[in-house]
């Protein structure tokens, strides 16, 4: 996605599939859409409708660490390898940008997501907050 308004539409559409929701995690969803449009990569999986999306940064050229800010798949579209394909796109683009690692934050209680990340090569890195941890993998 390239435009701020397209990104805002996706963030609003997927807002409540996250716990906490996107709007609870960011102070202003419209400003956040603008930031993503200017500084990140956003990919959407579509098949007649939006099935999933990922937003990530691949601009930490000193540490060579990309960062996934959000990755989500609509509940009715899960278990169709959409999340894996979105991750693969992140790896490819991050590698093109010169990144060596990719990092994300996941809620402690989100056992399904944590297992998905483990199956895709992510390992525990550090505590992010009392409710979440950072996971990382080499790309």
Buried (B, 14 or more C-beta within 10 A) or exposed (E): BEEBEBBBBBBBBBBEBBEEBBBEBBEEBEEBBBBBBEEBBBBBBEEEEBBBBBBBBBBBEEEBBBBBBBBBBBEEBBEBEBBEBBBEBBBEBBBEBEBEBBBBBBBEEBEEBBEBBEEBBBEEBEEBEEEBBBBBBEB
